[in-house]
């Protein structure tokens, strides 16, 4: 059943899909394709989808994460409310 969720993004532009879902889908597809108990009929098209996910991830850079200090977060909150720290 999980493989059906992995296949869903295939019908969308991958730039509109959250990066985590593509990374998780790639992991799931690799497991699925390596499982010898899965028939070839059930795997049809999954190798191409895996290649599409991998190509997209190679092109798409990981999100940059920046941690805020509590002072920066407070300043941003105050600015959003139209106040200043002074």
PATORLO-742854 format. One record per atom (N, C-alpha, C): residue number from 1; chain; atom name; x, y, z. Coordinates in steps of 0.05 Angstrom, whole numbers, plus 5000, padded with zeros to 4 digits. Layout:
BEGIN
<num NUM, cadena A, atomo CA, px X, py Y, pz Z> .
...
end
This chain:
BEGIN
<num 1, cadena A, atomo N, px 5016, py 4976, pz 5000> .
<num 1, cadena A, atomo CA, px 5000, py 5000, pz 5000> .
<num 1, cadena A, atomo C, px 5017, py 5025, pz 5000> .
<num 2, cadena A, atomo N, px 5040, py 5024, pz 5014> .
<num 2, cadena A, atomo CA, px 5058, py 5048, pz 5015> .
<num 2, cadena A, atomo C, px 5069, py 5055, pz 4987> .
<num 3, cadena A, atomo N, px 5072, py 5035, pz 4970> .
<num 3, cadena A, atomo CA, px 5084, py 5040, pz 4944> .
<num 3, cadena A, atomo C, px 5064, py 5058, pz 4927> .
<num 4, cadena A, atomo N, px 5039, py 5055, pz 4932> .
<num 4, cadena A, atomo CA, px 5019, py 5072, pz 4918> .
<num 4, cadena A, atomo C, px 5023, py 5101, pz 4926> .
<num 5, cadena A, atomo N, px 5029, py 5107, pz 4951> .
<num 5, cadena A, atomo CA, px 5035, py 5134, pz 4959> .
<num 5, cadena A, atomo C, px 5060, py 5145, pz 4947> .
<num 6, cadena A, atomo N, px 5080, py 5127, pz 4943> .
<num 6, cadena A, atomo CA, px 5105, py 5136, pz 4930> .
<num 6, cadena A, atomo C, px 5100, py 5143, pz 4901> .
<num 7, cadena A, atomo N, px 5082, py 5129, pz 4888> .
<num 7, cadena A, atomo CA, px 5077, py 5133, pz 4859> .
<num 7, cadena A, atomo C, px 5061, py 5159, pz 4854> .
<num 8, cadena A, atomo N, px 5047, py 5169, pz 4874> .
<num 8, cadena A, atomo CA, px 5030, py 5193, pz 4871> .
<num 8, cadena A, atomo C, px 5044, py 5217, pz 4859> .
<num 9, cadena A, atomo N, px 5068, py 5224, pz 4870> .
<num 9, cadena A, atomo CA, px 5082, py 5248, pz 4859> .
<num 9, cadena A, atomo C, px 5089, py 5245, pz 4830> .
<num 10, cadena A, atomo N, px 5089, py 5221, pz 4819> .
<num 10, cadena A, atomo CA, px 5097, py 5218, pz 4791> .
<num 10, cadena A, atomo C, px 5078, py 5233, pz 4772> .
<num 11, cadena A, atomo N, px 5054, py 5238, pz 4781> .
<num 11, cadena A, atomo CA, px 5034, py 5252, pz 4765> .
<num 11, cadena A, atomo C, px 5035, py 5283, pz 4768> .
<num 12, cadena A, atomo N, px 5054, py 5292, pz 4783> .
<num 12, cadena A, atomo CA, px 5057, py 5321, pz 4788> .
<num 12, cadena A, atomo C, px 5085, py 5330, pz 4780> .
<num 13, cadena A, atomo N, px 5087, py 5356, pz 4777> .
<num 13, cadena A, atomo CA, px 5114, py 5368, pz 4773> .
<num 13, cadena A, atomo C, px 5129, py 5364, pz 4799> .
<num 14, cadena A, atomo N, px 5152, py 5352, pz 4798> .
<num 14, cadena A, atomo CA, px 5167, py 5346, pz 4822> .
<num 14, cadena A, atomo C, px 5176, py 5371, pz 4837> .
<num 15, cadena A, atomo N, px 5177, py 5394, pz 4824> .
<num 15, cadena A, atomo CA, px 5184, py 5418, pz 4838> .
<num 15, cadena A, atomo C, px 5162, py 5427, pz 4857> .
<num 16, cadena A, atomo N, px 5137, py 5417, pz 4853> .
<num 16, cadena A, atomo CA, px 5115, py 5423, pz 4870> .
<num 16, cadena A, atomo C, px 5112, py 5403, pz 4893> .
<num 17, cadena A, atomo N, px 5130, py 5384, pz 4894> .
<num 17, cadena A, atomo CA, px 5128, py 5363, pz 4915> .
<num 17, cadena A, atomo C, px 5150, py 5369, pz 4936> .
<num 18, cadena A, atomo N, px 5143, py 5366, pz 4961> .
<num 18, cadena A, atomo CA, px 5162, py 5371, pz 4983> .
<num 18, cadena A, atomo C, px 5185, py 5352, pz 4980> .
<num 19, cadena A, atomo N, px 5209, py 5363, pz 4983> .
<num 19, cadena A, atomo CA, px 5234, py 5347, pz 4979> .
<num 19, cadena A, atomo C, px 5234, py 5322, pz 4995> .
<num 20, cadena A, atomo N, px 5225, py 5323, pz 5020> .
<num 20, cadena A, atomo CA, px 5225, py 5300, pz 5037> .
<num 20, cadena A, atomo C, px 5209, py 5276, pz 5025> .
<num 21, cadena A, atomo N, px 5187, py 5282, pz 5012> .
<num 21, cadena A, atomo CA, px 5171, py 5261, pz 5000> .
<num 21, cadena A, atomo C, px 5186, py 5247, pz 4977> .
<num 22, cadena A, atomo N, px 5202, py 5262, pz 4962> .
<num 22, cadena A, atomo CA, px 5217, py 5251, pz 4941> .
<num 22, cadena A, atomo C, px 5240, py 5234, pz 4952> .
<num 23, cadena A, atomo N, px 5253, py 5244, pz 4973> .
<num 23, cadena A, atomo CA, px 5275, py 5228, pz 4985> .
<num 23, cadena A, atomo C, px 5264, py 5203, pz 4997> .
<num 24, cadena A, atomo N, px 5241, py 5205, pz 5011> .
<num 24, cadena A, atomo CA, px 5229, py 5181, pz 5023> .
<num 24, cadena A, atomo C, px 5219, py 5162, pz 5001> .
<num 25, cadena A, atomo N, px 5208, py 5173, pz 4980> .
<num 25, cadena A, atomo CA, px 5199, py 5156, pz 4957> .
<num 25, cadena A, atomo C, px 5222, py 5141, pz 4944> .
<num 26, cadena A, atomo N, px 5245, py 5155, pz 4942> .
<num 26, cadena A, atomo CA, px 5268, py 5142, pz 4930> .
<num 26, cadena A, atomo C, px 5277, py 5118, pz 4947> .
<num 27, cadena A, atomo N, px 5278, py 5122, pz 4973> .
<num 27, cadena A, atomo CA, px 5285, py 5101, pz 4992> .
<num 27, cadena A, atomo C, px 5266, py 5077, pz 4990> .
<num 28, cadena A, atomo N, px 5240, py 5084, pz 4989> .
<num 28, cadena A, atomo CA, px 5220, py 5063, pz 4987> .
<num 28, cadena A, atomo C, px 5221, py 5048, pz 4960> .
<num 29, cadena A, atomo N, px 5226, py 5062, pz 4939> .
<num 29, cadena A, atomo CA, px 5228, py 5049, pz 4912> .
<num 29, cadena A, atomo C, px 5252, py 5031, pz 4911> .
<num 30, cadena A, atomo N, px 5274, py 5039, pz 4922> .
<num 30, cadena A, atomo CA, px 5298, py 5022, pz 4923> .
<num 30, cadena A, atomo C, px 5292, py 4996, pz 4937> .
<num 31, cadena A, atomo N, px 5279, py 4997, pz 4961> .
<num 31, cadena A, atomo CA, px 5271, py 4974, pz 4976> .
<num 31, cadena A, atomo C, px 5252, py 4956, pz 4959> .
<num 32, cadena A, atomo N, px 5233, py 4969, pz 4947> .
<num 32, cadena A, atomo CA, px 5212, py 4955, pz 4931> .
<num 32, cadena A, atomo C, px 5225, py 4940, pz 4908> .
<num 33, cadena A, atomo N, px 5242, py 4953, pz 4894> .
<num 33, cadena A, atomo CA, px 5255, py 4941, pz 4870> .
<num 33, cadena A, atomo C, px 5274, py 4919, pz 4878> .
<num 34, cadena A, atomo N, px 5286, py 4920, pz 4901> .
<num 34, cadena A, atomo CA, px 5305, py 4900, pz 4910> .
<num 34, cadena A, atomo C, px 5291, py 4875, pz 4922> .
<num 35, cadena A, atomo N, px 5266, py 4877, pz 4928> .
<num 35, cadena A, atomo CA, px 5251, py 4855, pz 4940> .
<num 35, cadena A, atomo C, px 5245, py 4833, pz 4919> .
<num 36, cadena A, atomo N, px 5257, py 4809, pz 4923> .
<num 36, cadena A, atomo CA, px 5253, py 4788, pz 4903> .
<num 36, cadena A, atomo C, px 5225, py 4777, pz 4903> .
<num 37, cadena A, atomo N, px 5209, py 4781, pz 4923> .
<num 37, cadena A, atomo CA, px 5182, py 4770, pz 4924> .
<num 37, cadena A, atomo C, px 5162, py 4787, pz 4908> .
<num 38, cadena A, atomo N, px 5169, py 4811, pz 4899> .
<num 38, cadena A, atomo CA, px 5151, py 4828, pz 4884> .
<num 38, cadena A, atomo C, px 5153, py 4820, pz 4854> .
<num 39, cadena A, atomo N, px 5131, py 4816, pz 4842> .
<num 39, cadena A, atomo CA, px 5131, py 4807, pz 4814> .
<num 39, cadena A, atomo C, px 5138, py 4830, pz 4795> .
<num 40, cadena A, atomo N, px 5147, py 4824, pz 4772> .
<num 40, cadena A, atomo CA, px 5155, py 4844, pz 4752> .
<num 40, cadena A, atomo C, px 5131, py 4860, pz 4743> .
<num 41, cadena A, atomo N, px 5107, py 4848, pz 4743> .
<num 41, cadena A, atomo CA, px 5083, py 4863, pz 4735> .
<num 41, cadena A, atomo C, px 5077, py 4886, pz 4755> .
<num 42, cadena A, atomo N, px 5082, py 4880, pz 4781> .
<num 42, cadena A, atomo CA, px 5077, py 4901, pz 4802> .
<num 42, cadena A, atomo C, px 5098, py 4923, pz 4801> .
<num 43, cadena A, atomo N, px 5121, py 4916, pz 4791> .
<num 43, cadena A, atomo CA, px 5143, py 4936, pz 4790> .
<num 43, cadena A, atomo C, px 5143, py 4953, pz 4765> .
<num 44, cadena A, atomo N, px 5125, py 4948, pz 4747> .
<num 44, cadena A, atomo CA, px 5126, py 4961, pz 4721> .
<num 44, cadena A, atomo C, px 5126, py 4992, pz 4724> .
<num 45, cadena A, atomo N, px 5145, py 5004, pz 4713> .
<num 45, cadena A, atomo CA, px 5147, py 5033, pz 4713> .
<num 45, cadena A, atomo C, px 5162, py 5045, pz 4737> .
<num 46, cadena A, atomo N, px 5167, py 5028, pz 4757> .
<num 46, cadena A, atomo CA, px 5179, py 5038, pz 4782> .
<num 46, cadena A, atomo C, px 5209, py 5044, pz 4778> .
<num 47, cadena A, atomo N, px 5223, py 5030, pz 4761> .
<num 47, cadena A, atomo CA, px 5251, py 5036, pz 4756> .
<num 47, cadena A, atomo C, px 5254, py 5063, pz 4742> .
<num 48, cadena A, atomo N, px 5235, py 5069, pz 4724> .
<num 48, cadena A, atomo CA, px 5236, py 5096, pz 4711> .
<num 48, cadena A, atomo C, px 5230, py 5118, pz 4731> .
<num 49, cadena A, atomo N, px 5210, py 5112, pz 4749> .
<num 49, cadena A, atomo CA, px 5204, py 5132, pz 4769> .
<num 49, cadena A, atomo C, px 5227, py 5137, pz 4788> .
<num 50, cadena A, atomo N, px 5241, py 5116, pz 4796> .
<num 50, cadena A, atomo CA, px 5265, py 5118, pz 4813> .
<num 50, cadena A, atomo C, px 5286, py 5135, pz 4799> .
<num 51, cadena A, atomo N, px 5290, py 5130, pz 4773> .
<num 51, cadena A, atomo CA, px 5310, py 5146, pz 4758> .
<num 51, cadena A, atomo C, px 5301, py 5175, pz 4757> .
<num 52, cadena A, atomo N, px 5275, py 5180, pz 4754> .
<num 52, cadena A, atomo CA, px 5265, py 5208, pz 4753> .
<num 52, cadena A, atomo C, px 5269, py 5221, pz 4780> .
<num 53, cadena A, atomo N, px 5264, py 5207, pz 4802> .
<num 53, cadena A, atomo CA, px 5268, py 5218, pz 4829> .
<num 53, cadena A, atomo C, px 5298, py 5225, pz 4833> .
<num 54, cadena A, atomo N, px 5315, py 5206, pz 4825> .
<num 54, cadena A, atomo CA, px 5344, py 5211, pz 4829> .
<num 54, cadena A, atomo C, px 5355, py 5234, pz 4812> .
<num 55, cadena A, atomo N, px 5345, py 5236, pz 4788> .
<num 55, cadena A, atomo CA, px 5354, py 5259, pz 4771> .
<num 55, cadena A, atomo C, px 5344, py 5285, pz 4782> .
<num 56, cadena A, atomo N, px 5320, py 5285, pz 4792> .
<num 56, cadena A, atomo CA, px 5309, py 5310, pz 4804> .
<num 56, cadena A, atomo C, px 5324, py 5318, pz 4829> .
<num 57, cadena A, atomo N, px 5331, py 5298, pz 4846> .
<num 57, cadena A, atomo CA, px 5346, py 5305, pz 4870> .
<num 57, cadena A, atomo C, px 5374, py 5314, pz 4864> .
<num 58, cadena A, atomo N, px 5386, py 5304, pz 4843> .
<num 58, cadena A, atomo CA, px 5412, py 5313, pz 4835> .
<num 58, cadena A, atomo C, px 5411, py 5342, pz 4826> .
<num 59, cadena A, atomo N, px 5389, py 5350, pz 4814> .
<num 59, cadena A, atomo CA, px 5386, py 5378, pz 4805> .
<num 59, cadena A, atomo C, px 5377, py 5396, pz 4827> .
<num 60, cadena A, atomo N, px 5361, py 5386, pz 4845> .
<num 60, cadena A, atomo CA, px 5349, py 5402, pz 4866> .
<num 60, cadena A, atomo C, px 5368, py 5402, pz 4890> .
<num 61, cadena A, atomo N, px 5377, py 5425, pz 4898> .
<num 61, cadena A, atomo CA, px 5395, py 5428, pz 4920> .
<num 61, cadena A, atomo C, px 5380, py 5426, pz 4946> .
<num 62, cadena A, atomo N, px 5392, py 5414, pz 4967> .
<num 62, cadena A, atomo CA, px 5378, py 5413, pz 4993> .
<num 62, cadena A, atomo C, px 5372, py 5440, pz 5004> .
<num 63, cadena A, atomo N, px 5351, py 5442, pz 5019> .
<num 63, cadena A, atomo CA, px 5344, py 5468, pz 5031> .
<num 63, cadena A, atomo C, px 5365, py 5476, pz 5051> .
<num 64, cadena A, atomo N, px 5371, py 5501, pz 5051> .
<num 64, cadena A, atomo CA, px 5390, py 5512, pz 5071> .
<num 64, cadena A, atomo C, px 5375, py 5517, pz 5097> .
<num 65, cadena A, atomo N, px 5386, py 5509, pz 5118> .
<num 65, cadena A, atomo CA, px 5374, py 5513, pz 5145> .
<num 65, cadena A, atomo C, px 5390, py 5533, pz 5160> .
<num 66, cadena A, atomo N, px 5376, py 5552, pz 5172> .
<num 66, cadena A, atomo CA, px 5389, py 5572, pz 5188> .
<num 66, cadena A, atomo C, px 5375, py 5573, pz 5215> .
<num 67, cadena A, atomo N, px 5390, py 5571, pz 5236> .
<num 67, cadena A, atomo CA, px 5378, py 5572, pz 5263> .
<num 67, cadena A, atomo C, px 5378, py 5600, pz 5273> .
<num 68, cadena A, atomo N, px 5356, py 5608, pz 5285> .
<num 68, cadena A, atomo CA, px 5353, py 5635, pz 5296> .
<num 68, cadena A, atomo C, px 5359, py 5634, pz 5326> .
<num 69, cadena A, atomo N, px 5372, py 5655, pz 5336> .
<num 69, cadena A, atomo CA, px 5374, py 5657, pz 5365> .
<num 69, cadena A, atomo C, px 5348, py 5667, pz 5375> .
<num 70, cadena A, atomo N, px 5344, py 5664, pz 5401> .
<num 70, cadena A, atomo CA, px 5318, py 5674, pz 5413> .
<num 70, cadena A, atomo C, px 5316, py 5704, pz 5409> .
<num 71, cadena A, atomo N, px 5338, py 5718, pz 5410> .
<num 71, cadena A, atomo CA, px 5337, py 5747, pz 5406> .
<num 71, cadena A, atomo C, px 5328, py 5754, pz 5377> .
<num 72, cadena A, atomo N, px 5338, py 5740, pz 5358> .
<num 72, cadena A, atomo CA, px 5330, py 5744, pz 5330> .
<num 72, cadena A, atomo C, px 5301, py 5738, pz 5326> .
<num 73, cadena A, atomo N, px 5292, py 5716, pz 5338> .
<num 73, cadena A, atomo CA, px 5264, py 5709, pz 5335> .
<num 73, cadena A, atomo C, px 5246, py 5730, pz 5348> .
<num 74, cadena A, atomo N, px 5254, py 5740, pz 5371> .
<num 74, cadena A, atomo CA, px 5238, py 5761, pz 5384> .
<num 74, cadena A, atomo C, px 5238, py 5786, pz 5368> .
<num 75, cadena A, atomo N, px 5260, py 5794, pz 5357> .
<num 75, cadena A, atomo CA, px 5262, py 5818, pz 5340> .
<num 75, cadena A, atomo C, px 5244, py 5815, pz 5315> .
<num 76, cadena A, atomo N, px 5244, py 5791, pz 5303> .
<num 76, cadena A, atomo CA, px 5227, py 5787, pz 5279> .
<num 76, cadena A, atomo C, px 5197, py 5788, pz 5287> .
<num 77, cadena A, atomo N, px 5191, py 5777, pz 5310> .
<num 77, cadena A, atomo CA, px 5163, py 5778, pz 5319> .
<num 77, cadena A, atomo C, px 5154, py 5806, pz 5325> .
<num 78, cadena A, atomo N, px 5171, py 5821, pz 5338> .
<num 78, cadena A, atomo CA, px 5165, py 5849, pz 5345> .
<num 78, cadena A, atomo C, px 5162, py 5866, pz 5319> .
<num 79, cadena A, atomo N, px 5180, py 5861, pz 5299> .
<num 79, cadena A, atomo CA, px 5178, py 5876, pz 5274> .
<num 79, cadena A, atomo C, px 5152, py 5869, pz 5260> .
<num 80, cadena A, atomo N, px 5143, py 5845, pz 5261> .
<num 80, cadena A, atomo CA, px 5119, py 5836, pz 5248> .
<num 80, cadena A, atomo C, px 5095, py 5850, pz 5261> .
<num 81, cadena A, atomo N, px 5097, py 5855, pz 5287> .
<num 81, cadena A, atomo CA, px 5075, py 5869, pz 5301> .
<num 81, cadena A, atomo C, px 5078, py 5899, pz 5300> .
<num 82, cadena A, atomo N, px 5099, py 5909, pz 5287> .
<num 82, cadena A, atomo CA, px 5102, py 5938, pz 5284> .
<num 82, cadena A, atomo C, px 5116, py 5951, pz 5308> .
<num 83, cadena A, atomo N, px 5128, py 5936, pz 5325> .
<num 83, cadena A, atomo CA, px 5142, py 5947, pz 5348> .
<num 83, cadena A, atomo C, px 5172, py 5945, pz 5344> .
<num 84, cadena A, atomo N, px 5186, py 5958, pz 5362> .
<num 84, cadena A, atomo CA, px 5215, py 5956, pz 5362> .
<num 84, cadena A, atomo C, px 5224, py 5946, pz 5389> .
<num 85, cadena A, atomo N, px 5249, py 5938, pz 5391> .
<num 85, cadena A, atomo CA, px 5260, py 5930, pz 5417> .
<num 85, cadena A, atomo C, px 5268, py 5954, pz 5434> .
<num 86, cadena A, atomo N, px 5268, py 5978, pz 5424> .
<num 86, cadena A, atomo CA, px 5277, py 6001, pz 5439> .
<num 86, cadena A, atomo C, px 5254, py 6014, pz 5453> .
end
